Structures are given as structure tokens and as C-alpha cells.
Amino acid sequence: MIHVVFNEPDVDVISKAIELDESLTGQILLIRDDYAVGPLENIYTAEGIEKRKVWWQNVLTGTENENLIQEGKVNDEAVVLEIKNALDHNEDEVIWIWAAQNKHDVAGYYWLMSQLATYQSKIFILYLNNLPFINEKGNIFYPDWLSQIPAREFIKAKKLARTITPSEFEVDADEWNKTCLEAGFVRLLEGGKKLISKEANYYDADLSRFISHDNQKASKIIHQFLSKNKETTGDAFLLWRLKKMIEIDELETQGPLKGTKDFEVKKRSVAQASE
């Protein structure tokens, strides 16, 4: 059994679940990219893959993670090859794809399953959408992320594992291909597994609500956005958008435009904006 997850914290919680239930024993593989943002055109070709890597390199430039792409630490294509190799060489091997109801997991699911149609009978999905779980305090809650679920709850959740049907491989792959052809840089989850595309500046207006006329670290602005906004995304993408807003002269800054703690941002005064 090979477990596939889409977030770093999910690796830890699945590992703990395995410690509690040996029937879950298996390798855990992580899809690292966030396919809910960024370019998707020709995503399965060398050209499309390279275009996406160049975009991510631009997003991460100046941050503590700027070497991730160059050093090959994000290589989901290699993970897919590892999965296919395991399925080709072990007729008893199966893949369990774990996903919660959030745009990051759903986009990752679409990206992955579209490449595994020839292994249909061996690919299982555990989509934990709109399902109640018991938290550490004994209260019922509906998790947005797998990592929010206590490890013991995965022992019950394993009963939800089912093969992805031939119809799903066809319909979901078509839905993903449609999404990849759209020009949007942002994908939102509209319920179920329905993704809708938005422009790259989708979060800009909401992000600007946390920018005042006083200098604030970029890290503080992004933290406020992530803790208070209804629709959120990764901090790297938000930092990229903040730099884009600065680029078009909407904001004042102090410090080098690198990581979130390297510079401060504030709104331009009315007098400056009218110059």
C-alpha cells in the first residue's frame, strides 16, 4: 500500500495513524506542488512543466525557499514515476489517495489521477468531504485539512477507501483538462470537486485591506490575511502578489523586496498617489 497526500503535515498524521493500525502500513508519498495556483497550460509536457518551474522560481526569488526548484526538491513528476514503477512491478500494490475538501488537495488529486488511468483498479480515493470527525476535545467538527484530524480518526476513515471508477477517470480528467486550458492563475473550490478559475490578482483586493498607512512587515500583513480572510492561499503566492502590487506603484516600501520579514509596506498617501 502506498499513501499519497498533498501537504507536509499530512505525512505526520498518516504516520501516526499507521502506528495505531498496522493494516494501514505502507509508504507515504507527498505531492509538493500547489496546483491550485500558477500556470497549468500543457502541464504534462516538458514545455509546460518548465514554464511552471520558471514561474515558481520567480515567486520564490529572494525568499528562504528560493533554491527549492533549482535543487530539485519539488519534483512531483518523479513521484508519479515512482508510483507507476511500484504498480508495474508489484501486482498486489495499491495506491490510496487521501484528500480533504480544500482546493489544494482537490487540484492535486486531479493532477495526479489524470496520469494513472491505466491502473484504474489499483487506485483508491479517500475524499473526506463534508464528513464529521471527533477532535481532541471530543467535539464534532468538519475538517478542511487532513492534518486537523486526530490520528485515531483515520482508523475509521479507512473504511471510506474505494477505487476511482472508470467514469470518474474519464469525467474528472476532462474537468481537469478544461481547468488547465483556462487562463486563470487561481483555482477555488466551489463544492464537491468543482474547481473554478480566477485571475492572478484575485486575492489582491482582500490582501490590500490589511495594508494601512503605517509601515508593517510583509509577514504581518500576510499573517492577518491568512487568519482573517475567508478565501486564503499559500504565503508564497501572497508574497508574490504583494510584490506585484508594489511593482505597479500602489504601495510604499522600506527594505529589500525579498522574504516576508525583509521589508515593510504601507499605502501611499493621497498626495503621493496623485503625483
N, C-alpha and C positions, 0 to 999 in steps of 0.2 A: 504494500500500500504506500502510495506517495500522496502526501497532503500538499496542496497548493494554496497559498494565502497571498494577500496583496499589500500587507502593511507589516512593518518590522515588529510592532508589539504583538501581532497575531502569532508570530513564531513562538514567543514565550508562552502564551496562554495555551496553544495547542500542545506544546511540550509538557506543560503541567497536566493537561488532560490525559496525555499518554501515560504519565506516571501513575495516574489514578485508574486507568483502564487499559490493560495490556492488549485488548482487542483492537485498539487504535494505533498500535505500534507501527511505525513507518517513518520514512524520510520526510522532512518538511522542506519544501522549496518556496522561495519568495520571489514574486514578480515585483520588481522595484520601481518601475516607471509609473507615473501617474497619467494614465491615458484619458483622464477627464479634462486635461488641459493640453494645449500645444497642437502643432500641425499633425494631421493624420493622413494626408494625401499620399497614396502609394506606400502605405505603411509596411507592406510586406516585401517591398523591393529594396535593393541596395540603395537606390537613389532616395527613396522615402525615409529609410532608416537613417541615412546620413544627414538628410535635411533636419530630421528631428534631433539628432545629436548636436548639430550645429546650433539649433535653437536653444537647447538646454545649456550648451556651453555659454551662450550669450546671457542666459538667465542667471547662471551661477557665477559668472565672472566677477571677481572681487570679493566673493564670499568664502567662508571656510570650506565650502564644498566644491570649489571651482575645479578641483582636479578629479572629481568623481568620474566624469566622462572620459577624460584623457587617459586615465589609469584603468579604464575598462571595468570599473566597479559596478556599473549599471549595464548589464548585458543580458536582457531578457531573452534575446534570440538564442543564447547559449543554454538558458534554462529550458526552452522549448525543445532544443536538440537533445538535452539530457532526458527529458520526458519521453520523447519518441524512441530514443535508444533503449530505455528501460522497457517500454512496451513491446518493442521489436524483439528483444532478447529474452523476455520472460512472459510466457503466455498467461501466467496467473496474475501478472501485475495489474493493478487498477489505480486510477487517479481520482482523488477526492478533491474537488474544487470547493473551497469554503468562501462564502461571500455574505456580507451583511447588506442591509438596504441603504447604501450610500453610493454616490456617483463614482467614487474612486473604485470601489470593488466591482460595481456593475460594468464599468468601462473596461476594467482589467479582465473580467470574465469574458466579455465579448471578444476582446483582442486575443485571448488565449484559445477559447473554444473554436473559434473560426479556423484554427490551424490543426485541429485534432479530429476532424470529421471522419477520417478513415479508421479511427479507433473507437467508434461510437459506443460499442458495448462495454468498453472499459473505462469510460469517462463518467464519473458521478458528480452531481452537484448537490451542495447543501446550502441553499439560499435561505438565510434566516431572516426573511422579510415579514414585518408585522406580526412577529411571534413574541409572546410574553416569556420572560425569564425571571428568576429569583435572584436579587442582588445579595451582597454580603450582609445587608441588614434584614434580609428576609422579606423584602418588599418586591412586588411585581413591577417590572419595568420593560420597556421596549427598546432594545439597544440599537444604536446607529452603527456601531463598530463591534467587530468580534472581540476586540481586546477589553470591551466593557463587560463581557460575560464571564462570570466566575468559572474556573476550570471544571468544577464538578458538574456544571450545567451542560457541558459538551457531551457528557456520558448519555444524557437524554437526547441531545440534539443529533447524535449519530444515527438515530432511528429515522431521521429525515433524508438520509442519503438515498438518492435514486439516480438511475442513468439518465443522461441527457438524451431525449428521444430523437429519432431521425427527423421528425418535424421541427423540433427546436433547432437542430443543427442547420436546417435549411432557413427557417424563418429568422432566427436570431442572427445568423451570418448575413442574411440580406439586410437586416436592420442595421447591423454594424457597417456594412459596406456603404449603405446610404449615409450614415453618420460621417464616415471617412471622406465622402465626396463633398460634404458641406463645408463652407468656408470658415465656420466658427472656430474659435480657439478655446472656447469654454463649453463644457458639457454639464447639464444639470439633470438630475433625476426627477422625473415628473410622476413617479409612482410605478410600482411593479418593476419592470426592467426597461421602461421607456425613457430614453435619453433625448434631450432637446439641445440644440446648439445655439450658442450666443457669441457675440463678438468678443475680441480680446479685451476690450475696455469694459466688459460687463460689470466688474466689481469696482470700477473707478469712483463712481458717484458715492457709493456706500463707504468706500475707503476714505474719501475726502471729508466725510462727516466727522472723522476722528482727528482731523488736522485743524489746529487752531491758529491764532495769530501770534502764539508764543512758540518758541523753539521746543521741539520734542524729539527725542531719539526715534529713529525709524522703528526700532524694536518696540517701543511703547505704543506707537500708532497701530502697528500690525497686531500686537497683543490685544489691544482694545477691540479691534475689528474682529478678531477670532473669537473673543469671549462674548461679544455683544451682537454681532450680526447674525441674521437668520441663515443666509447662504454664505458659506465660507469655502476656502480652498487652502492649498499649501502656502506656507510663509514665503517660500522661494518665489512662487508666482506673484504674490502680493508685493514683494520687494521689487521685482521686475516691473510691475505696473507703477509702483511709486516712482521709480527712476524714469519711466516713460512720461509721467506727469511732470516731472522736473524738467525733462528734455524739451517739452513744448512750452516751457517758461511759465507754468502755472504756479510754481512754488519757489520759495527761497530756501537755501540750504547752507549749512555750515559743516565743514569736514569733507573728507574724501568719500565719493559715492561708491562704497564697497559693501561691506556687510551691514546688517541692521543696527549694530552698535557703533558704527564708524561715523555716522553723520546725523545731523539734526534737520528737521523740516518745519517750516511754518508757512502759512498762507501769505501771499503778497498783500501789502496794504492797498487800499483803494487808489491812492495817489500813484503808487508804483505800477499797478495794473493798467492805469490809464495812459501811462507814458508810451 
